[in-house]
Amino acid sequence: MTQWPRGLVDYVATDGPEHAPSPDEDRDLNRLRLASRLLGFARARGHPVDEAIARLRRADQAFREGDRGKGRRIVDDVLTEVEALADSDARPGKPTS
């Protein structure tokens, strides 16, 4: 899901979700948007996310400057952290609200 988030971030594939992504799909931008949205959920659950949001801003800047590798590394790191937060929220004995 984090590799090709598609419909989760306002992207609708022209050929339908079962087809290969089109060249028009900006995977990096979609992943950046997904990470941002997931951080919003993490914040709502009480997790501190300001540092991760700052890093996503640096990733966005890297993409704008053409350094896609740097931007991808930052987004990957943030998504890994968000996944760890979700895992900690899902532990047995923790209320799911």
N, C-alpha and C positions, 0 to 999 in steps of 0.2 A: 504494500500500500504506500509506503513512503517513497518508493522508487518512481512510481507513475501515479500520483494521487488523483489526477483527472477531475472527476465530478466533485470531489471534496473541496476544490478550490476554484470554483466558477468556470471550469473548463469542461466543455461537452464535446466529445469527439464527433467529428462530422460523419464518420462511418459507423458509429455505434461503439459501445464499450468493449465489444469482443474483438474488434479489429486492432491492428498494430497502430501505435501512435503516429500521427501525421508529422511531417517536418515542421508544421506550423506550431506544434505544441512545444512550449518552452518548459521543459522538464525542471530546469533549475529554478525558474520563477515559481512554478507550481509547488515545488518542495519548500521553497522559502515561505510561501504563503501558508502551507500546511503547518510548518514549524511555528509560525506566528500564531496561528489559530490554536494549536495545541498548547502553546504557552499561555494563551488566554484562559483555557480550561484549567491549567495548572494554577494560575494565579487565583482563579475563582475557588479553588480547593485549598487555598491558603499557602501555597508554595511561593517562596521568593523567586522571582523570575527576571528582575531588572537587569542583572548581569547578562543573562542569556539574550534578552531583547537587545541589549547594546551590541552583543556579538552578531546578532542577525542584521543589525544596521551596518556593521562592518562587512558582512557577507554581501549585502545589497550593494554597498559601495564597490566592493571587489568586482561584482558582476558588471556594474556600470563602467568600470575602468577596463573591463575585458579580461580580468584575472579570474576565469571561471574555476580553475583548480582551487584557488584560495577560497573562493565563495563556497564551493562544494564541500571542502573540508570543514569549514565553519558550520554549515548547515547540517552536515553529517554528525558533528559533535553535539550540536544542540538537540537534534532528533534522538540521539543516543541518551542524552540526559533526560529528555522528556519521557522516553520509554521507561527509564529507570524510575522516574517519579510515578508513572502510571502503575508500574509493578508494585511499588511500595504502597500505593493507595489500594491495591487489590488484595493485599495480604489478608489471610483469614483473621477474623476478630476485629478488623477495622470497619467501621460503618461505611456503607456505600451511599449514604444520604438517601 
